[in-house]
Amino acid sequence: MHISPWMTDTATFLIQLLILFAVAGFLVILRKNHFFRSKVRIKPLDFWPPILLYFIHEISKKGLSGSFIPEVVIVWLGLTLIVLLWQIFTNPKLTYKKFFVTFWRFSDLFLFGCWIVVGIYVIFEAI
């Protein structure tokens, strides 16, 4: 039986979405434990950027044609430089901690958006 590529890409995208929610749910449950809440100050979404980069690669690779990782990373780091310049000029007391927290929160949102856009693009390209 032949399965069309758009069905495979859609299933891959939905399974990746389930994995993201499973990771976030596991971390929410883990944070409810008093020991982990007091020792680890991390949000469930903080684990998403590396996972999302891998998912973008997996959903967009097509044989030898490569994936969308270079494009996503170039735009991601370019926008990060713009955010850094904006923070430098608006906040004279910028610290490394403030920048990196902002960078990581921005990465959560940006990479999630990129993953959705790449997933929809790949699915519609396969139709």
Phi and psi in radians as a Rosetta constraint file:
Dihedral C 1 N 2 CA 2 C 2 CIRCULARHARMONIC -1.676 0.35
Dihedral N 2 CA 2 C 2 N 3 CIRCULARHARMONIC 2.243 0.35
Dihedral C 2 N 3 CA 3 C 3 CIRCULARHARMONIC -1.822 0.35
Dihedral N 3 CA 3 C 3 N 4 CIRCULARHARMONIC 2.247 0.35
Dihedral C 3 N 4 CA 4 C 4 CIRCULARHARMONIC -1.224 0.35
Dihedral N 4 CA 4 C 4 N 5 CIRCULARHARMONIC 2.652 0.35
Dihedral C 4 N 5 CA 5 C 5 CIRCULARHARMONIC -1.071 0.35
Dihedral N 5 CA 5 C 5 N 6 CIRCULARHARMONIC -0.606 0.35
Dihedral C 5 N 6 CA 6 C 6 CIRCULARHARMONIC -1.179 0.35
Dihedral N 6 CA 6 C 6 N 7 CIRCULARHARMONIC -0.544 0.35
Dihedral C 6 N 7 CA 7 C 7 CIRCULARHARMONIC -1.218 0.35
Dihedral N 7 CA 7 C 7 N 8 CIRCULARHARMONIC -0.696 0.35
Dihedral C 7 N 8 CA 8 C 8 CIRCULARHARMONIC -1.133 0.35
Dihedral N 8 CA 8 C 8 N 9 CIRCULARHARMONIC -0.771 0.35
Dihedral C 8 N 9 CA 9 C 9 CIRCULARHARMONIC -1.139 0.35
Dihedral N 9 CA 9 C 9 N 10 CIRCULARHARMONIC -0.682 0.35
Dihedral C 9 N 10 CA 10 C 10 CIRCULARHARMONIC -1.134 0.35
Dihedral N 10 CA 10 C 10 N 11 CIRCULARHARMONIC -0.759 0.35
Dihedral C 10 N 11 CA 11 C 11 CIRCULARHARMONIC -1.117 0.35
Dihedral N 11 CA 11 C 11 N 12 CIRCULARHARMONIC -0.718 0.35
Dihedral C 11 N 12 CA 12 C 12 CIRCULARHARMONIC -1.073 0.35
Dihedral N 12 CA 12 C 12 N 13 CIRCULARHARMONIC -0.777 0.35
Dihedral C 12 N 13 CA 13 C 13 CIRCULARHARMONIC -1.086 0.35
Dihedral N 13 CA 13 C 13 N 14 CIRCULARHARMONIC -0.774 0.35
Dihedral C 13 N 14 CA 14 C 14 CIRCULARHARMONIC -1.192 0.35
Dihedral N 14 CA 14 C 14 N 15 CIRCULARHARMONIC -0.653 0.35
Dihedral C 14 N 15 CA 15 C 15 CIRCULARHARMONIC -1.156 0.35
Dihedral N 15 CA 15 C 15 N 16 CIRCULARHARMONIC -0.688 0.35
Dihedral C 15 N 16 CA 16 C 16 CIRCULARHARMONIC -1.114 0.35
Dihedral N 16 CA 16 C 16 N 17 CIRCULARHARMONIC -0.680 0.35
Dihedral C 16 N 17 CA 17 C 17 CIRCULARHARMONIC -1.093 0.35
Dihedral N 17 CA 17 C 17 N 18 CIRCULARHARMONIC -0.732 0.35
Dihedral C 17 N 18 CA 18 C 18 CIRCULARHARMONIC -1.109 0.35
Dihedral N 18 CA 18 C 18 N 19 CIRCULARHARMONIC -0.679 0.35
Dihedral C 18 N 19 CA 19 C 19 CIRCULARHARMONIC -1.132 0.35
Dihedral N 19 CA 19 C 19 N 20 CIRCULARHARMONIC -0.728 0.35
Dihedral C 19 N 20 CA 20 C 20 CIRCULARHARMONIC -1.051 0.35
Dihedral N 20 CA 20 C 20 N 21 CIRCULARHARMONIC -0.797 0.35
Dihedral C 20 N 21 CA 21 C 21 CIRCULARHARMONIC -1.196 0.35
Dihedral N 21 CA 21 C 21 N 22 CIRCULARHARMONIC -0.562 0.35
Dihedral C 21 N 22 CA 22 C 22 CIRCULARHARMONIC -1.165 0.35
Dihedral N 22 CA 22 C 22 N 23 CIRCULARHARMONIC -0.733 0.35
Dihedral C 22 N 23 CA 23 C 23 CIRCULARHARMONIC -1.097 0.35
Dihedral N 23 CA 23 C 23 N 24 CIRCULARHARMONIC -0.802 0.35
Dihedral C 23 N 24 CA 24 C 24 CIRCULARHARMONIC -1.120 0.35
Dihedral N 24 CA 24 C 24 N 25 CIRCULARHARMONIC -0.734 0.35
Dihedral C 24 N 25 CA 25 C 25 CIRCULARHARMONIC -1.116 0.35
Dihedral N 25 CA 25 C 25 N 26 CIRCULARHARMONIC -0.715 0.35
Dihedral C 25 N 26 CA 26 C 26 CIRCULARHARMONIC -1.084 0.35
Dihedral N 26 CA 26 C 26 N 27 CIRCULARHARMONIC -0.737 0.35
Dihedral C 26 N 27 CA 27 C 27 CIRCULARHARMONIC -1.231 0.35
Dihedral N 27 CA 27 C 27 N 28 CIRCULARHARMONIC -0.568 0.35
Dihedral C 27 N 28 CA 28 C 28 CIRCULARHARMONIC -1.138 0.35
Dihedral N 28 CA 28 C 28 N 29 CIRCULARHARMONIC -0.761 0.35
Dihedral C 28 N 29 CA 29 C 29 CIRCULARHARMONIC -1.122 0.35
Dihedral N 29 CA 29 C 29 N 30 CIRCULARHARMONIC -0.716 0.35
Dihedral C 29 N 30 CA 30 C 30 CIRCULARHARMONIC -1.135 0.35
Dihedral N 30 CA 30 C 30 N 31 CIRCULARHARMONIC -0.644 0.35
Dihedral C 30 N 31 CA 31 C 31 CIRCULARHARMONIC -1.247 0.35
Dihedral N 31 CA 31 C 31 N 32 CIRCULARHARMONIC -0.357 0.35
Dihedral C 31 N 32 CA 32 C 32 CIRCULARHARMONIC -1.252 0.35
Dihedral N 32 CA 32 C 32 N 33 CIRCULARHARMONIC -0.348 0.35
Dihedral C 32 N 33 CA 33 C 33 CIRCULARHARMONIC -1.238 0.35
Dihedral N 33 CA 33 C 33 N 34 CIRCULARHARMONIC 2.253 0.35
Dihedral C 33 N 34 CA 34 C 34 CIRCULARHARMONIC -1.057 0.35
Dihedral N 34 CA 34 C 34 N 35 CIRCULARHARMONIC -0.656 0.35
Dihedral C 34 N 35 CA 35 C 35 CIRCULARHARMONIC -1.081 0.35
Dihedral N 35 CA 35 C 35 N 36 CIRCULARHARMONIC -0.839 0.35
Dihedral C 35 N 36 CA 36 C 36 CIRCULARHARMONIC -1.246 0.35
Dihedral N 36 CA 36 C 36 N 37 CIRCULARHARMONIC -0.579 0.35
Dihedral C 36 N 37 CA 37 C 37 CIRCULARHARMONIC -1.146 0.35
Dihedral N 37 CA 37 C 37 N 38 CIRCULARHARMONIC -0.656 0.35
Dihedral C 37 N 38 CA 38 C 38 CIRCULARHARMONIC -1.395 0.35
Dihedral N 38 CA 38 C 38 N 39 CIRCULARHARMONIC -0.470 0.35
Dihedral C 38 N 39 CA 39 C 39 CIRCULARHARMONIC -1.608 0.35
Dihedral N 39 CA 39 C 39 N 40 CIRCULARHARMONIC -0.638 0.35
Dihedral C 39 N 40 CA 40 C 40 CIRCULARHARMONIC -2.070 0.35
Dihedral N 40 CA 40 C 40 N 41 CIRCULARHARMONIC 2.071 0.35
Dihedral C 40 N 41 CA 41 C 41 CIRCULARHARMONIC -1.839 0.35
Dihedral N 41 CA 41 C 41 N 42 CIRCULARHARMONIC 1.276 0.35
Dihedral C 41 N 42 CA 42 C 42 CIRCULARHARMONIC -2.271 0.35
Dihedral N 42 CA 42 C 42 N 43 CIRCULARHARMONIC 2.498 0.35
Dihedral C 42 N 43 CA 43 C 43 CIRCULARHARMONIC -1.582 0.35
Dihedral N 43 CA 43 C 43 N 44 CIRCULARHARMONIC 2.677 0.35
Dihedral C 43 N 44 CA 44 C 44 CIRCULARHARMONIC -1.041 0.35
Dihedral N 44 CA 44 C 44 N 45 CIRCULARHARMONIC -0.563 0.35
Dihedral C 44 N 45 CA 45 C 45 CIRCULARHARMONIC -1.306 0.35
Dihedral N 45 CA 45 C 45 N 46 CIRCULARHARMONIC -0.198 0.35
Dihedral C 45 N 46 CA 46 C 46 CIRCULARHARMONIC -1.185 0.35
Dihedral N 46 CA 46 C 46 N 47 CIRCULARHARMONIC -0.294 0.35
Dihedral C 46 N 47 CA 47 C 47 CIRCULARHARMONIC -1.565 0.35
Dihedral N 47 CA 47 C 47 N 48 CIRCULARHARMONIC -0.127 0.35
Dihedral C 47 N 48 CA 48 C 48 CIRCULARHARMONIC -1.267 0.35
Dihedral N 48 CA 48 C 48 N 49 CIRCULARHARMONIC -0.702 0.35
Dihedral C 48 N 49 CA 49 C 49 CIRCULARHARMONIC -0.955 0.35
Dihedral N 49 CA 49 C 49 N 50 CIRCULARHARMONIC -0.820 0.35
Dihedral C 49 N 50 CA 50 C 50 CIRCULARHARMONIC -1.162 0.35
Dihedral N 50 CA 50 C 50 N 51 CIRCULARHARMONIC -0.636 0.35
Dihedral C 50 N 51 CA 51 C 51 CIRCULARHARMONIC -1.157 0.35
Dihedral N 51 CA 51 C 51 N 52 CIRCULARHARMONIC -0.735 0.35
Dihedral C 51 N 52 CA 52 C 52 CIRCULARHARMONIC -1.145 0.35
Dihedral N 52 CA 52 C 52 N 53 CIRCULARHARMONIC -0.655 0.35
Dihedral C 52 N 53 CA 53 C 53 CIRCULARHARMONIC -1.071 0.35
Dihedral N 53 CA 53 C 53 N 54 CIRCULARHARMONIC -0.737 0.35
Dihedral C 53 N 54 CA 54 C 54 CIRCULARHARMONIC -1.139 0.35
Dihedral N 54 CA 54 C 54 N 55 CIRCULARHARMONIC -0.741 0.35
Dihedral C 54 N 55 CA 55 C 55 CIRCULARHARMONIC -1.122 0.35
Dihedral N 55 CA 55 C 55 N 56 CIRCULARHARMONIC -0.692 0.35
Dihedral C 55 N 56 CA 56 C 56 CIRCULARHARMONIC -1.073 0.35
Dihedral N 56 CA 56 C 56 N 57 CIRCULARHARMONIC -0.722 0.35
Dihedral C 56 N 57 CA 57 C 57 CIRCULARHARMONIC -1.119 0.35
Dihedral N 57 CA 57 C 57 N 58 CIRCULARHARMONIC -0.808 0.35
Dihedral C 57 N 58 CA 58 C 58 CIRCULARHARMONIC -1.151 0.35
Dihedral N 58 CA 58 C 58 N 59 CIRCULARHARMONIC -0.706 0.35
Dihedral C 58 N 59 CA 59 C 59 CIRCULARHARMONIC -1.363 0.35
Dihedral N 59 CA 59 C 59 N 60 CIRCULARHARMONIC -0.402 0.35
Dihedral C 59 N 60 CA 60 C 60 CIRCULARHARMONIC -1.787 0.35
Dihedral N 60 CA 60 C 60 N 61 CIRCULARHARMONIC -0.110 0.35
Dihedral C 60 N 61 CA 61 C 61 CIRCULARHARMONIC -1.363 0.35
Dihedral N 61 CA 61 C 61 N 62 CIRCULARHARMONIC 2.335 0.35
Dihedral C 61 N 62 CA 62 C 62 CIRCULARHARMONIC -2.330 0.35
Dihedral N 62 CA 62 C 62 N 63 CIRCULARHARMONIC 1.581 0.35
Dihedral C 62 N 63 CA 63 C 63 CIRCULARHARMONIC 1.087 0.35
Dihedral N 63 CA 63 C 63 N 64 CIRCULARHARMONIC -2.230 0.35
Dihedral C 63 N 64 CA 64 C 64 CIRCULARHARMONIC -1.590 0.35
Dihedral N 64 CA 64 C 64 N 65 CIRCULARHARMONIC -0.012 0.35
Dihedral C 64 N 65 CA 65 C 65 CIRCULARHARMONIC -1.346 0.35
Dihedral N 65 CA 65 C 65 N 66 CIRCULARHARMONIC -0.126 0.35
Dihedral C 65 N 66 CA 66 C 66 CIRCULARHARMONIC 1.510 0.35
Dihedral N 66 CA 66 C 66 N 67 CIRCULARHARMONIC -2.968 0.35
Dihedral C 66 N 67 CA 67 C 67 CIRCULARHARMONIC -2.219 0.35
Dihedral N 67 CA 67 C 67 N 68 CIRCULARHARMONIC -3.128 0.35
Dihedral C 67 N 68 CA 68 C 68 CIRCULARHARMONIC -1.589 0.35
Dihedral N 68 CA 68 C 68 N 69 CIRCULARHARMONIC 0.146 0.35
Dihedral C 68 N 69 CA 69 C 69 CIRCULARHARMONIC -1.023 0.35
Dihedral N 69 CA 69 C 69 N 70 CIRCULARHARMONIC -0.804 0.35
Dihedral C 69 N 70 CA 70 C 70 CIRCULARHARMONIC -1.034 0.35
Dihedral N 70 CA 70 C 70 N 71 CIRCULARHARMONIC -0.747 0.35
Dihedral C 70 N 71 CA 71 C 71 CIRCULARHARMONIC -1.123 0.35
Dihedral N 71 CA 71 C 71 N 72 CIRCULARHARMONIC -0.770 0.35
Dihedral C 71 N 72 CA 72 C 72 CIRCULARHARMONIC -1.121 0.35
Dihedral N 72 CA 72 C 72 N 73 CIRCULARHARMONIC -0.767 0.35
Dihedral C 72 N 73 CA 73 C 73 CIRCULARHARMONIC -1.184 0.35
Dihedral N 73 CA 73 C 73 N 74 CIRCULARHARMONIC -0.673 0.35
Dihedral C 73 N 74 CA 74 C 74 CIRCULARHARMONIC -1.115 0.35
Dihedral N 74 CA 74 C 74 N 75 CIRCULARHARMONIC -0.797 0.35
Dihedral C 74 N 75 CA 75 C 75 CIRCULARHARMONIC -1.152 0.35
Dihedral N 75 CA 75 C 75 N 76 CIRCULARHARMONIC -0.732 0.35
Dihedral C 75 N 76 CA 76 C 76 CIRCULARHARMONIC -1.033 0.35
Dihedral N 76 CA 76 C 76 N 77 CIRCULARHARMONIC -0.868 0.35
Dihedral C 76 N 77 CA 77 C 77 CIRCULARHARMONIC -1.258 0.35
Dihedral N 77 CA 77 C 77 N 78 CIRCULARHARMONIC -0.573 0.35
Dihedral C 77 N 78 CA 78 C 78 CIRCULARHARMONIC -1.113 0.35
Dihedral N 78 CA 78 C 78 N 79 CIRCULARHARMONIC -0.786 0.35
Dihedral C 78 N 79 CA 79 C 79 CIRCULARHARMONIC -1.155 0.35
Dihedral N 79 CA 79 C 79 N 80 CIRCULARHARMONIC -0.570 0.35
Dihedral C 79 N 80 CA 80 C 80 CIRCULARHARMONIC -1.135 0.35
Dihedral N 80 CA 80 C 80 N 81 CIRCULARHARMONIC -0.681 0.35
Dihedral C 80 N 81 CA 81 C 81 CIRCULARHARMONIC -1.110 0.35
Dihedral N 81 CA 81 C 81 N 82 CIRCULARHARMONIC -0.683 0.35
Dihedral C 81 N 82 CA 82 C 82 CIRCULARHARMONIC -1.118 0.35
Dihedral N 82 CA 82 C 82 N 83 CIRCULARHARMONIC -0.761 0.35
Dihedral C 82 N 83 CA 83 C 83 CIRCULARHARMONIC -1.090 0.35
Dihedral N 83 CA 83 C 83 N 84 CIRCULARHARMONIC -0.696 0.35
Dihedral C 83 N 84 CA 84 C 84 CIRCULARHARMONIC -1.093 0.35
Dihedral N 84 CA 84 C 84 N 85 CIRCULARHARMONIC -0.803 0.35
Dihedral C 84 N 85 CA 85 C 85 CIRCULARHARMONIC -1.084 0.35
Dihedral N 85 CA 85 C 85 N 86 CIRCULARHARMONIC -0.715 0.35
Dihedral C 85 N 86 CA 86 C 86 CIRCULARHARMONIC -1.070 0.35
Dihedral N 86 CA 86 C 86 N 87 CIRCULARHARMONIC -0.762 0.35
Dihedral C 86 N 87 CA 87 C 87 CIRCULARHARMONIC -1.151 0.35
Dihedral N 87 CA 87 C 87 N 88 CIRCULARHARMONIC -0.663 0.35
Dihedral C 87 N 88 CA 88 C 88 CIRCULARHARMONIC -1.087 0.35
Dihedral N 88 CA 88 C 88 N 89 CIRCULARHARMONIC -0.755 0.35
Dihedral C 88 N 89 CA 89 C 89 CIRCULARHARMONIC -1.384 0.35
Dihedral N 89 CA 89 C 89 N 90 CIRCULARHARMONIC -0.442 0.35
Dihedral C 89 N 90 CA 90 C 90 CIRCULARHARMONIC -1.671 0.35
Dihedral N 90 CA 90 C 90 N 91 CIRCULARHARMONIC -0.387 0.35
Dihedral C 90 N 91 CA 91 C 91 CIRCULARHARMONIC -2.214 0.35
Dihedral N 91 CA 91 C 91 N 92 CIRCULARHARMONIC 1.753 0.35
Dihedral C 91 N 92 CA 92 C 92 CIRCULARHARMONIC -1.229 0.35
Dihedral N 92 CA 92 C 92 N 93 CIRCULARHARMONIC -0.306 0.35
Dihedral C 92 N 93 CA 93 C 93 CIRCULARHARMONIC -1.849 0.35
Dihedral N 93 CA 93 C 93 N 94 CIRCULARHARMONIC 0.788 0.35
Dihedral C 93 N 94 CA 94 C 94 CIRCULARHARMONIC -1.275 0.35
Dihedral N 94 CA 94 C 94 N 95 CIRCULARHARMONIC 2.292 0.35
Dihedral C 94 N 95 CA 95 C 95 CIRCULARHARMONIC -1.971 0.35
Dihedral N 95 CA 95 C 95 N 96 CIRCULARHARMONIC 2.891 0.35
Dihedral C 95 N 96 CA 96 C 96 CIRCULARHARMONIC -1.064 0.35
Dihedral N 96 CA 96 C 96 N 97 CIRCULARHARMONIC -0.726 0.35
Dihedral C 96 N 97 CA 97 C 97 CIRCULARHARMONIC -1.066 0.35
Dihedral N 97 CA 97 C 97 N 98 CIRCULARHARMONIC -0.795 0.35
Dihedral C 97 N 98 CA 98 C 98 CIRCULARHARMONIC -1.096 0.35
Dihedral N 98 CA 98 C 98 N 99 CIRCULARHARMONIC -0.723 0.35
Dihedral C 98 N 99 CA 99 C 99 CIRCULARHARMONIC -1.140 0.35
Dihedral N 99 CA 99 C 99 N 100 CIRCULARHARMONIC -0.839 0.35
Dihedral C 99 N 100 CA 100 C 100 CIRCULARHARMONIC -1.200 0.35
Dihedral N 100 CA 100 C 100 N 101 CIRCULARHARMONIC -0.547 0.35
Dihedral C 100 N 101 CA 101 C 101 CIRCULARHARMONIC -1.156 0.35
Dihedral N 101 CA 101 C 101 N 102 CIRCULARHARMONIC -0.758 0.35
Dihedral C 101 N 102 CA 102 C 102 CIRCULARHARMONIC -1.128 0.35
Dihedral N 102 CA 102 C 102 N 103 CIRCULARHARMONIC -0.729 0.35
Dihedral C 102 N 103 CA 103 C 103 CIRCULARHARMONIC -1.040 0.35
Dihedral N 103 CA 103 C 103 N 104 CIRCULARHARMONIC -0.784 0.35
Dihedral C 103 N 104 CA 104 C 104 CIRCULARHARMONIC -1.246 0.35
Dihedral N 104 CA 104 C 104 N 105 CIRCULARHARMONIC -0.657 0.35
Dihedral C 104 N 105 CA 105 C 105 CIRCULARHARMONIC -1.167 0.35
Dihedral N 105 CA 105 C 105 N 106 CIRCULARHARMONIC -0.703 0.35
Dihedral C 105 N 106 CA 106 C 106 CIRCULARHARMONIC -1.095 0.35
Dihedral N 106 CA 106 C 106 N 107 CIRCULARHARMONIC -0.689 0.35
Dihedral C 106 N 107 CA 107 C 107 CIRCULARHARMONIC -1.117 0.35
Dihedral N 107 CA 107 C 107 N 108 CIRCULARHARMONIC -0.677 0.35
Dihedral C 107 N 108 CA 108 C 108 CIRCULARHARMONIC -0.965 0.35
Dihedral N 108 CA 108 C 108 N 109 CIRCULARHARMONIC -0.911 0.35
Dihedral C 108 N 109 CA 109 C 109 CIRCULARHARMONIC -1.209 0.35
Dihedral N 109 CA 109 C 109 N 110 CIRCULARHARMONIC -0.817 0.35
Dihedral C 109 N 110 CA 110 C 110 CIRCULARHARMONIC -1.138 0.35
Dihedral N 110 CA 110 C 110 N 111 CIRCULARHARMONIC -0.811 0.35
Dihedral C 110 N 111 CA 111 C 111 CIRCULARHARMONIC -1.210 0.35
Dihedral N 111 CA 111 C 111 N 112 CIRCULARHARMONIC -0.572 0.35
Dihedral C 111 N 112 CA 112 C 112 CIRCULARHARMONIC -1.129 0.35
Dihedral N 112 CA 112 C 112 N 113 CIRCULARHARMONIC -0.762 0.35
Dihedral C 112 N 113 CA 113 C 113 CIRCULARHARMONIC -1.091 0.35
Dihedral N 113 CA 113 C 113 N 114 CIRCULARHARMONIC -0.738 0.35
Dihedral C 113 N 114 CA 114 C 114 CIRCULARHARMONIC -1.110 0.35
Dihedral N 114 CA 114 C 114 N 115 CIRCULARHARMONIC -0.698 0.35
Dihedral C 114 N 115 CA 115 C 115 CIRCULARHARMONIC -1.097 0.35
Dihedral N 115 CA 115 C 115 N 116 CIRCULARHARMONIC -0.729 0.35
Dihedral C 115 N 116 CA 116 C 116 CIRCULARHARMONIC -1.146 0.35
Dihedral N 116 CA 116 C 116 N 117 CIRCULARHARMONIC -0.791 0.35
Dihedral C 116 N 117 CA 117 C 117 CIRCULARHARMONIC -1.112 0.35
Dihedral N 117 CA 117 C 117 N 118 CIRCULARHARMONIC -0.779 0.35
Dihedral C 117 N 118 CA 118 C 118 CIRCULARHARMONIC -1.131 0.35
Dihedral N 118 CA 118 C 118 N 119 CIRCULARHARMONIC -0.729 0.35
Dihedral C 118 N 119 CA 119 C 119 CIRCULARHARMONIC -1.063 0.35
Dihedral N 119 CA 119 C 119 N 120 CIRCULARHARMONIC -0.809 0.35
Dihedral C 119 N 120 CA 120 C 120 CIRCULARHARMONIC -1.144 0.35
Dihedral N 120 CA 120 C 120 N 121 CIRCULARHARMONIC -0.711 0.35
Dihedral C 120 N 121 CA 121 C 121 CIRCULARHARMONIC -1.074 0.35
Dihedral N 121 CA 121 C 121 N 122 CIRCULARHARMONIC -0.799 0.35
Dihedral C 121 N 122 CA 122 C 122 CIRCULARHARMONIC -1.137 0.35
Dihedral N 122 CA 122 C 122 N 123 CIRCULARHARMONIC -0.714 0.35
Dihedral C 122 N 123 CA 123 C 123 CIRCULARHARMONIC -1.139 0.35
Dihedral N 123 CA 123 C 123 N 124 CIRCULARHARMONIC -0.790 0.35
Dihedral C 123 N 124 CA 124 C 124 CIRCULARHARMONIC -1.242 0.35
Dihedral N 124 CA 124 C 124 N 125 CIRCULARHARMONIC -0.499 0.35
Dihedral C 124 N 125 CA 125 C 125 CIRCULARHARMONIC -1.189 0.35
Dihedral N 125 CA 125 C 125 N 126 CIRCULARHARMONIC -0.542 0.35
Dihedral C 125 N 126 CA 126 C 126 CIRCULARHARMONIC -1.364 0.35
Dihedral N 126 CA 126 C 126 N 127 CIRCULARHARMONIC -0.314 0.35
